Amino acid sequence: MRKFLCFLAFAALCAASSLAQQTPKAELSVDAAFNRFETPPGYYLNQYGGALSANYTVFRWLSAKFELSGEYGHRALVGSTITPEALVGPQFFPFHHHKITPWGEFLFGEGYYLNQIPPFGGFPSQTIHGFSFAYEAGMGLDWKIKSHWDVRPLEFDYLSYKFFPGAPNQARQAKYRVQAGVVYRIGRGKSAHFHFHL
């Protein structure tokens, strides 16, 4: 985590010293995702999936973001687990948009849990599912490669849920998710000027 924060700090300095860039009116992104889904007391499941998101620029440093995401994992005896989310919230661009653009976000909305357990040892198959309020805190980095296209080499998110608050050892579940993808910029706003001085 410390290395990741140092990398973002370095990227921020590079962004601050770059020439002025255009702030997009909106952005669309597609990401591939890997996460570790954890539930008490220490059980975890590796999942793979992706995310689609759209944001609309409110200010040069702030956008309103909507995200649809979901991951799938399978483990022997435990079965198949799907955990999709629909989230909205602010996305922050503290250094505005540049060649290298670090950002952060805080999203909230609804999460869904579906676990399909196969029959085993005379026990019938089971389907366990539930909805939960979910929130996500994350940060990432976009690298501009063309006038309307960015590459997103890295995004890290933490997601939290309470799918079954009344069940033993199921007080809270969490995802630690890593993503990478591409971003398409729509339209252009005013130039965002930022100068860095030592």
PATIKE-336265 format. One record per atom (N, C-alpha, C, O, CB): x negated, y, z negated. Coordinates in steps of 0.1 Angstrom, whole numbers, padded with zeros to 4 digits, always signed. Glycine has a CB too. Example, Ala and Ser with C-alpha at 12.3 -4.5 7.8 and 13.67 -1.06 7.14 Angstrom:
BEGIN
-0132-0057-0078
-0123-0045-0078
-0132-0033-0078
-0142-0033-0085
-0113-0045-0090
-0128-0022-0071
-0137-0011-0071
-0129+0000-0079
-0134+0011-0080
-0141-0006-0057
//
This chain:
BEGIN
-0008-0012+0000
+0000+0000+0000
-0009+0013+0000
-0005+0022+0007
+0009+0000-0012
-0020+0012-0008
-0029+0024-0008
-0035+0027+0005
-0036+0039+0009
-0040+0022-0019
-0039+0016+0013
-0044+0018+0026
-0034+0024+0035
-0038+0033+0044
-0050+0005+0031
-0022+0020+0034
-0011+0025+0043
-0009+0040+0040
-0007+0047+0050
+0002+0017+0041
-0008+0044+0028
-0007+0058+0024
-0018+0067+0029
-0016+0078+0034
-0005+0060+0009
-0030+0061+0028
-0042+0069+0033
-0041+0070+0048
-0045+0081+0054
-0055+0061+0029
-0037+0060+0055
-0035+0060+0069
-0025+0071+0073
-0027+0078+0083
-0031+0047+0075
-0014+0072+0066
-0004+0082+0069
-0009+0096+0066
-0006+0105+0074
+0009+0080+0061
-0017+0097+0056
-0023+0111+0053
-0032+0115+0064
-0032+0126+0068
-0030+0110+0039
-0040+0105+0069
-0049+0109+0080
-0041+0112+0093
-0045+0122+0100
-0058+0097+0083
-0031+0105+0095
-0022+0108+0107
-0016+0122+0106
-0015+0129+0115
-0011+0097+0109
-0012+0125+0093
-0006+0138+0091
-0016+0150+0094
-0012+0160+0100
-0001+0140+0077
-0029+0148+0091
-0039+0158+0094
-0041+0159+0109
-0043+0170+0114
-0052+0155+0086
-0041+0148+0115
-0042+0148+0130
-0031+0155+0136
-0032+0163+0146
-0044+0134+0136
-0019+0152+0131
-0007+0159+0137
-0007+0174+0135
-0003+0181+0143
+0006+0153+0131
-0011+0178+0123
-0011+0192+0119
-0021+0200+0128
-0019+0212+0130
-0014+0194+0105
-0031+0194+0132
-0041+0201+0140
-0039+0200+0155
-0046+0206+0163
-0055+0195+0137
-0028+0193+0159
-0025+0192+0173
-0018+0204+0179
-0014+0213+0171
-0017+0180+0176
-0016+0205+0192
-0009+0216+0198
+0006+0215+0195
+0010+0204+0191
-0012+0217+0213
+0013+0226+0197
+0027+0227+0195
+0034+0217+0204
+0031+0215+0216
+0033+0241+0197
+0044+0210+0199
+0052+0200+0206
+0067+0204+0206
+0071+0211+0197
+0050+0186+0201
+0074+0198+0215
+0089+0201+0215
+0096+0192+0206
+0093+0180+0205
+0094+0199+0229
+0105+0197+0198
+0114+0189+0189
+0125+0184+0197
+0133+0192+0203
+0119+0198+0177
+0127+0171+0197
+0138+0165+0205
+0152+0168+0199
+0153+0170+0186
+0137+0150+0207
+0162+0168+0207
+0176+0170+0201
+0181+0157+0194
+0188+0158+0185
+0186+0174+0212
+0176+0146+0200
+0180+0133+0194
+0170+0123+0198
+0162+0125+0207
+0194+0129+0199
+0170+0111+0191
+0161+0100+0194
+0169+0087+0193
+0177+0085+0184
+0149+0100+0184
+0165+0078+0201
+0170+0064+0200
+0158+0055+0199
+0148+0057+0205
+0178+0060+0213
+0159+0045+0190
+0148+0036+0188
+0152+0021+0187
+0164+0018+0183
+0141+0039+0175
+0143+0013+0192
+0145-0002+0191
+0133-0008+0184
+0122-0005+0189
+0148-0008+0205
+0135-0016+0174
+0124-0021+0166
+0125-0036+0164
+0136-0041+0162
+0123-0014+0153
+0114-0043+0164
+0114-0057+0159
+0110-0056+0145
+0102-0048+0140
+0103-0065+0168
+0115-0066+0137
+0113-0065+0122
+0109-0079+0116
+0114-0089+0121
+0126-0060+0115
+0101-0078+0106
+0098-0090+0097
+0100-0085+0083
+0096-0074+0079
+0084-0096+0100
+0107-0093+0075
+0109-0090+0061
+0108-0102+0052
+0109-0113+0056
+0122-0082+0059
+0105-0098+0039
+0106-0108+0028
+0118-0105+0020
+0118-0094+0013
+0092-0108+0020
+0128-0114+0020
+0140-0112+0012
+0139-0119-0001
+0137-0131-0001
+0152-0117+0020
+0140-0111-0012
+0137-0116-0025
+0150-0116-0034
+0157-0106-0033
+0126-0109-0032
+0152-0126-0042
+0163-0126-0052
+0157-0132-0065
+0148-0140-0065
+0175-0135-0047
+0162-0127-0076
+0157-0133-0089
+0161-0147-0090
+0171-0151-0084
+0163-0125-0101
+0153-0156-0097
+0141-0153-0104
+0128-0157-0096
+0122-0167-0100
+0141-0159-0118
+0125-0150-0086
+0113-0152-0078
+0115-0160-0065
+0105-0163-0059
+0104-0160-0086
+0127-0162-0061
+0130-0169-0048
+0128-0159-0037
+0132-0147-0038
+0144-0175-0048
+0122-0163-0026
+0121-0154-0015
+0123-0162-0002
+0121-0174-0001
+0107-0147-0015
+0126-0155+0009
+0128-0160+0022
+0123-0151+0032
+0126-0139+0032
+0144-0163+0025
+0114-0156+0042
+0109-0148+0053
+0120-0148+0064
+0126-0158+0067
+0096-0154+0058
+0122-0136+0069
+0133-0134+0079
+0127-0126+0091
+0118-0118+0090
+0145-0127+0073
+0133-0128+0103
+0129-0121+0115
+0142-0115+0121
+0153-0120+0120
+0122-0130+0125
+0140-0103+0127
+0152-0097+0134
+0148-0084+0140
+0137-0083+0146
+0163-0094+0124
+0156-0073+0139
+0153-0061+0145
+0163-0050+0140
+0172-0052+0132
+0154-0062+0160
+0161-0038+0146
+0170-0027+0142
+0172-0018+0155
+0163-0016+0163
+0163-0019+0131
+0184-0012+0155
+0187-0001+0165
+0190+0011+0157
+0198+0010+0147
+0199-0006+0174
+0185+0023+0161
+0188+0035+0154
+0190+0047+0163
+0184+0047+0174
+0177+0037+0143
+0197+0057+0158
+0198+0069+0165
+0198+0081+0155
+0204+0080+0144
+0212+0070+0174
+0191+0091+0159
+0191+0103+0150
+0194+0116+0158
+0191+0116+0170
+0178+0104+0142
+0199+0126+0151
+0202+0138+0157
+0196+0149+0149
+0197+0150+0137
+0218+0141+0158
+0188+0158+0156
+0181+0168+0149
+0190+0179+0143
+0198+0185+0150
+0171+0175+0159
+0188+0181+0130
+0195+0192+0123
+0186+0204+0122
+0190+0215+0125
+0200+0187+0109
+0174+0202+0117
+0163+0212+0117
+0151+0206+0123
+0151+0194+0125
+0161+0218+0102
+0140+0213+0124
+0128+0208+0130
+0122+0197+0121
+0115+0188+0125
+0118+0218+0132
+0125+0198+0108
+0120+0188+0098
+0130+0178+0093
+0127+0170+0085
+0114+0196+0086
+0142+0179+0099
+0153+0170+0093
+0162+0165+0104
+0166+0173+0113
+0161+0178+0083
+0165+0152+0104
+0175+0146+0113
+0185+0138+0105
+0182+0133+0094
+0168+0137+0124
+0197+0136+0111
+0207+0127+0106
+0205+0114+0113
+0206+0114+0125
+0221+0133+0107
+0204+0103+0106
+0201+0090+0112
+0211+0080+0109
+0217+0079+0098
+0187+0085+0107
+0214+0072+0119
+0223+0060+0118
+0215+0048+0123
+0209+0048+0133
+0236+0062+0127
+0216+0037+0115
+0208+0025+0118
+0216+0012+0116
+0223+0011+0106
+0196+0024+0108
+0215+0004+0126
+0220-0010+0125
+0209-0020+0125
+0200-0019+0134
+0230-0013+0137
+0208-0028+0115
+0197-0038+0115
+0202-0051+0109
+0213-0052+0104
+0186-0032+0105
+0193-0061+0111
+0197-0075+0106
+0186-0084+0109
+0178-0083+0118
+0209-0080+0113
+0184-0094+0099
+0174-0104+0100
+0180-0118+0097
+0190-0119+0090
+0162-0101+0091
+0173-0128+0102
+0177-0142+0101
+0165-0150+0095
+0154-0148+0099
+0182-0148+0114
+0168-0159+0086
+0158-0168+0081
+0164-0182+0078
+0176-0183+0075
+0152-0162+0068
+0156-0192+0078
+0160-0206+0075
+0150-0212+0066
+0138-0211+0068
+0162-0214+0089
+0155-0220+0057
+0147-0227+0048
+0153-0241+0044
+0166-0241+0042
+0144-0219+0035
+0146-0251+0044
+0151-0265+0042
+0159-0265+0028
+0155-0259+0019
+0139-0275+0041
+0170-0272+0029
+0179-0273+0017
+0187-0261+0014
+0199-0261+0010
+0172-0278+0005
+0181-0249+0016
+0188-0237+0014
+0197-0232+0026
+0206-0225+0024
+0178-0226+0010
+0193-0237+0038
+0200-0234+0049
+0196-0221+0056
+0185-0216+0055
+0215-0233+0046
+0206-0215+0064
+0204-0203+0072
+0209-0191+0065
+0221-0191+0059
+0210-0204+0086
+0202-0180+0065
+0206-0168+0058
+0205-0156+0068
+0194-0154+0074
+0197-0165+0045
+0216-0148+0069
+0216-0136+0077
+0219-0124+0068
+0228-0125+0060
+0227-0138+0088
+0212-0113+0070
+0214-0101+0062
+0214-0089+0070
+0204-0082+0072
+0203-0100+0051
+0225-0085+0076
+0226-0073+0084
+0230-0061+0075
+0236-0062+0065
+0236-0075+0096
+0227-0049+0081
+0231-0036+0074
+0235-0026+0084
+0231-0026+0095
+0219-0031+0065
+0244-0017+0079
+0248-0005+0086
+0245+0007+0077
+0252+0008+0066
+0263-0005+0091
+0236+0016+0080
+0231+0026+0071
+0231+0040+0078
+0229+0041+0090
+0217+0023+0066
+0233+0050+0070
+0232+0064+0075
+0224+0072+0064
+0224+0068+0052
+0246+0070+0077
+0219+0084+0068
+0212+0092+0059
+0202+0101+0066
+0201+0102+0078
+0205+0084+0048
+0194+0109+0058
+0184+0118+0063
+0171+0112+0067
+0166+0102+0060
+0182+0129+0053
+0165+0117+0078
+0152+0113+0082
+0143+0126+0081
+0147+0136+0087
+0151+0106+0096
+0132+0126+0075
+0124+0138+0073
+0111+0138+0081
+0105+0127+0083
+0120+0139+0058
+0108+0149+0087
+0096+0151+0095
+0088+0163+0089
+0090+0174+0093
+0099+0154+0110
+0081+0161+0078
+0075+0172+0071
+0065+0180+0079
+0062+0191+0075
+0068+0166+0059
+0059+0174+0089
+0050+0181+0098
+0055+0184+0112
+0048+0187+0121
+0037+0173+0099
+0069+0183+0113
+0076+0185+0126
+0071+0174+0135
+0066+0163+0131
+0073+0199+0132
+0074+0176+0149
+0070+0166+0159
+0057+0170+0166
+0056+0181+0170
+0082+0164+0169
+0048+0160+0166
+0035+0163+0173
+0031+0150+0180
+0039+0141+0182
+0024+0167+0162
+0019+0150+0185
+0014+0138+0192
+0015+0126+0183
+0019+0115+0187
-0001+0140+0197
+0011+0128+0170
+0013+0118+0160
+0023+0123+0150
+0020+0134+0144
-0001+0114+0153
+0033+0116+0147
+0044+0122+0139
+0047+0112+0127
+0054+0102+0129
+0057+0124+0147
+0042+0115+0115
+0046+0107+0103
+0060+0112+0099
+0064+0124+0100
+0036+0108+0092
+0068+0103+0093
+0081+0106+0088
+0085+0097+0077
+0079+0087+0074
+0091+0105+0100
+0096+0101+0070
+0102+0093+0059
+0117+0094+0060
+0122+0102+0067
+0097+0099+0045
+0124+0085+0053
+0138+0084+0054
+0144+0078+0041
+0137+0071+0034
+0143+0076+0066
+0157+0082+0038
+0164+0076+0028
+0178+0074+0033
+0186+0083+0035
+0164+0085+0015
+0182+0061+0035
+0195+0057+0041
+0203+0049+0031
+0198+0043+0022
+0193+0049+0054
+0216+0050+0033
+0225+0042+0024
+0237+0038+0032
+0241+0044+0042
+0229+0050+0012
+0244+0027+0028
+0255+0022+0035
+0259+0008+0030
+0260+0006+0018
+0252+0021+0050
+0262-0001+0039
+0268-0014+0036
+0259-0025+0040
+0254-0025+0052
+0282-0016+0041
+0256-0035+0032
+0249-0047+0035
+0258-0059+0035
+0267-0059+0027
+0237-0049+0026
+0254-0069+0042
+0262-0082+0043
+0253-0094+0041
+0242-0094+0047
+0270-0083+0056
+0257-0104+0033
+0249-0116+0031
+0257-0128+0035
+0268-0130+0031
+0245-0117+0016
+0251-0136+0044
+0257-0149+0048
+0247-0160+0047
+0237-0160+0053
+0263-0147+0062
+0250-0170+0039
+0242-0181+0037
+0250-0194+0040
+0260-0197+0033
+0236-0182+0022
+0245-0202+0050
+0252-0214+0053
+0243-0226+0049
+0232-0228+0055
+0255-0215+0069
+0247-0233+0039
+0240-0244+0034
+0244-0258+0040
+0256-0260+0039
+0241-0245+0018
+0236-0266+0045
+0240-0279+0051
+0243-0289+0041
+0239-0287+0029
+0229-0284+0061
+0251-0299+0044
+0254-0310+0035
+0241-0317+0031
+0232-0319+0039
+0264-0320+0041
+0240-0322+0018
+0228-0329+0013
+0232-0337+0001
+0238-0333-0008
+0217-0318+0010
+0227-0350+0001
+0228-0359-0010
+0243-0361-0014
+0245-0362-0026
+0221-0353-0022
+0252-0361-0005
+0266-0363-0008
+0273-0351-0011
+0286-0351-0012
+0267-0372-0020
+0267-0339-0012
+0273-0327-0014
+0278-0321+0000
+0270-0322+0009
+0264-0317-0022
+0289-0315+0000
+0294-0309+0013
+0286-0297+0016
+0280-0291+0008
+0309-0307+0013
+0288-0292+0029
+0282-0279+0033
+0289-0268+0026
+0300-0269+0022
+0283-0278+0048
+0282-0257+0024
+0287-0245+0018
+0284-0233+0026
+0274-0232+0033
+0281-0244+0004
+0293-0223+0024
+0291-0210+0030
+0293-0199+0019
+0304-0198+0013
+0301-0207+0042
+0282-0192+0017
+0283-0181+0007
+0281-0168+0014
+0272-0166+0022
+0271-0184-0004
+0290-0159+0011
+0289-0146+0017
+0294-0135+0008
+0301-0137-0001
+0296-0146+0031
+0290-0122+0011
+0294-0111+0003
+0289-0098+0009
+0279-0098+0016
+0289-0113-0011
+0296-0087+0005
+0292-0074+0009
+0286-0066-0003
+0289-0070-0015
+0304-0066+0014
+0278-0056+0000
+0272-0049-0011
+0268-0035-0006
+0264-0033+0005
+0259-0056-0017
+0269-0025-0015
+0263-0012-0012
+0248-0014-0011
+0242-0022-0019
+0266-0001-0024
+0242-0008-0001
+0227-0009+0001
+0221+0004+0003
+0227+0014+0008
+0225-0018+0013
+0208+0005-0002
+0201+0017+0002
+0187+0013+0006
+0182+0003+0003
+0200+0027-0011
+0181+0022+0014
+0168+0020+0021
+0159+0032+0019
+0164+0043+0023
+0170+0016+0036
+0147+0030+0015
+0137+0041+0015
+0126+0036+0023
+0121+0025+0022
+0132+0044+0000
+0121+0044+0033
+0111+0040+0042
+0103+0051+0047
+0106+0063+0045
+0117+0033+0053
+0092+0048+0054
+0083+0057+0061
+0077+0051+0073
+0075+0038+0073
+0072+0063+0051
+0073+0059+0082
+0067+0053+0094
+0059+0063+0102
+0056+0074+0097
+0078+0048+0103
+0055+0059+0114
+0046+0067+0122
+0050+0065+0137
+0051+0054+0141
+0031+0064+0120
+0052+0076+0144
+0054+0076+0159
+0043+0082+0166
+0037+0092+0162
+0068+0083+0162
+0039+0076+0177
+0028+0081+0186
+0034+0084+0200
+0038+0075+0207
+0017+0070+0186
+0033+0097+0203
+0038+0101+0216
+0029+0096+0228
+0017+0099+0228
+0039+0116+0217
+0035+0089+0238
+0027+0084+0249
+0032+0091+0262
+0024+0092+0272
+0029+0069+0250
+0044+0096+0263
+0050+0103+0274
+0059+0114+0269
+0062+0115+0257
+0057+0094+0284
+0064+0122+0278
+0073+0133+0274
+0085+0129+0266
+0090+0136+0257
+0077+0142+0286
+0091+0117+0270
+0103+0112+0263
+0101+0099+0256
+0110+0094+0251
+0113+0111+0274
+0089+0094+0255
+0086+0081+0249
+0076+0081+0238
+0065+0087+0240
+0082+0071+0260
+0079+0075+0227
+0070+0073+0216
+0068+0058+0214
+0077+0050+0216
+0075+0080+0203
+0057+0054+0209
+0055+0040+0203
+0055+0042+0188
+0049+0051+0182
+0041+0034+0208
+0062+0033+0182
+0062+0032+0167
+0054+0020+0163
+0059+0009+0162
+0077+0031+0162
+0041+0022+0160
+0032+0011+0156
+0035+0005+0142
+0032-0006+0140
+0018+0015+0156
+0041+0013+0133
+0043+0008+0120
+0054+0016+0113
+0055+0028+0113
+0030+0009+0112
+0063+0008+0106
+0073+0013+0097
+0074+0004+0086
+0075-0008+0087
+0087+0015+0105
+0075+0009+0074
+0077+0001+0062
+0089+0006+0054
+0091+0018+0052
+0064+0002+0052
+0098-0004+0051
+0111-0001+0044
+0112-0009+0031
+0108-0021+0031
+0123-0002+0053
+0119-0004+0021
+0123-0011+0010
+0138-0010+0009
+0144+0001+0009
+0117-0006-0004
+0145-0021+0009
+0160-0022+0008
+0164-0029-0005
+0158-0038-0009
+0166-0029+0020
+0175-0024-0010
+0180-0029-0023
+0195-0032-0022
+0203-0024-0016
+0177-0020-0035
+0200-0043-0028
+0214-0047-0028
+0218-0053-0042
+0209-0056-0050
+0216-0057-0017
+0231-0054-0043
+0237-0062-0054
+0248-0070-0048
+0260-0066-0050
+0241-0054-0066
+0245-0081-0042
+0256-0089-0035
+0265-0096-0045
+0277-0097-0043
+0250-0099-0026
+0259-0102-0056
+0267-0110-0066
+0264-0105-0080
+0257-0112-0087
+0264-0125-0064
+0268-0093-0084
+0264-0088-0097
+0268-0096-0109
+0262-0095-0119
+0269-0074-0098
+0279-0104-0107
+0284-0112-0119
+0278-0126-0120
+0280-0133-0130
+0298-0113-0118
+0270-0130-0110
+0264-0143-0110
+0251-0144-0118
+0244-0134-0117
+0262-0149-0096
+0248-0155-0124
+0235-0156-0132
+0223-0154-0122
+0223-0160-0111
+0234-0169-0139
+0213-0147-0127
+0201-0145-0119
+0202-0139-0105
+0194-0140-0097
+0194-0158-0118
+0214-0132-0104
+0216-0126-0091
+0219-0111-0092
+0228-0105-0085
+0228-0133-0084
+0212-0104-0102
+0215-0090-0104
+0212-0081-0093
+0219-0072-0090
+0208-0086-0117
+0201-0085-0086
+0197-0076-0075
+0189-0084-0065
+0181-0093-0068
+0188-0064-0080
+0190-0080-0052
+0182-0086-0041
+0175-0074-0034
+0179-0063-0035
+0191-0094-0031
+0164-0078-0028
+0155-0067-0022
+0149-0072-0009
+0146-0084-0008
+0145-0062-0031
+0147-0063+0000
+0139-0066+0013
+0127-0057+0013
+0127-0045+0010
+0147-0064+0025
+0115-0063+0017
+0103-0056+0020
+0101-0058+0035
+0097-0069+0039
+0091-0060+0011
+0103-0048+0043
+0104-0050+0057
+0094-0041+0064
+0091-0030+0061
+0118-0046+0062
+0088-0048+0074
+0078-0041+0083
+0084-0041+0098
+0089-0052+0102
+0064-0048+0083
+0083-0030+0105
+0089-0029+0118
+0079-0022+0128
+0070-0015+0123
+0102-0021+0117
+0081-0025+0140
+0074-0018+0151
+0083-0018+0163
+0091-0027+0165
+0060-0025+0154
+0082-0007+0171
+0090-0006+0183
+0087+0006+0192
+0076+0011+0192
+0105-0006+0178
+0098+0011+0199
+0097+0022+0208
+0108+0032+0205
+0118+0028+0200
+0097+0017+0223
+0105+0045+0208
+0114+0055+0206
+0116+0063+0219
+0107+0066+0226
+0109+0065+0194
+0129+0066+0222
+0132+0074+0234
+0137+0088+0229
+0147+0088+0221
+0142+0067+0243
+0131+0099+0233
+0135+0112+0229
+0145+0118+0240
+0143+0117+0252
+0123+0122+0228
+0156+0124+0235
+0166+0130+0243
+0166+0145+0242
+0168+0150+0230
+0180+0124+0239
+0165+0152+0253
+0166+0166+0252
+0154+0173+0246
+0145+0166+0240
+0178+0171+0246
+0154+0186+0246
+0143+0193+0239
+0149+0205+0232
+0157+0213+0237
+0132+0198+0250
+0144+0207+0220
+0147+0219+0213
+0136+0230+0214
+0129+0230+0224
+0150+0216+0198
+0135+0238+0204
+0124+0248+0204
+0111+0242+0200
+0110+0232+0193
+0128+0260+0195
+0100+0248+0205
+0087+0244+0201
+0085+0245+0186
+0089+0255+0180
+0076+0251+0208
+0079+0235+0180
+0076+0235+0166
+0061+0238+0164
+0052+0230+0168
+0080+0221+0159
+0058+0249+0158
+0044+0253+0156
+0040+0250+0142
+0047+0254+0132
+0042+0268+0159
+0028+0244+0140
+0023+0242+0127
+0008+0243+0128
+0002+0237+0137
+0027+0227+0121
+0002+0250+0119
-0013+0252+0119
-0019+0247+0106
-0013+0249+0095
-0016+0267+0121
-0030+0241+0107
-0037+0235+0095
-0050+0242+0094
-0058+0244+0103
-0039+0220+0097
-0053+0247+0082
-0065+0254+0079
-0072+0248+0067
-0065+0245+0057
-0062+0269+0077
-0085+0246+0068
-0093+0242+0056
-0096+0253+0047
-0103+0252+0037
-0106+0235+0061
//
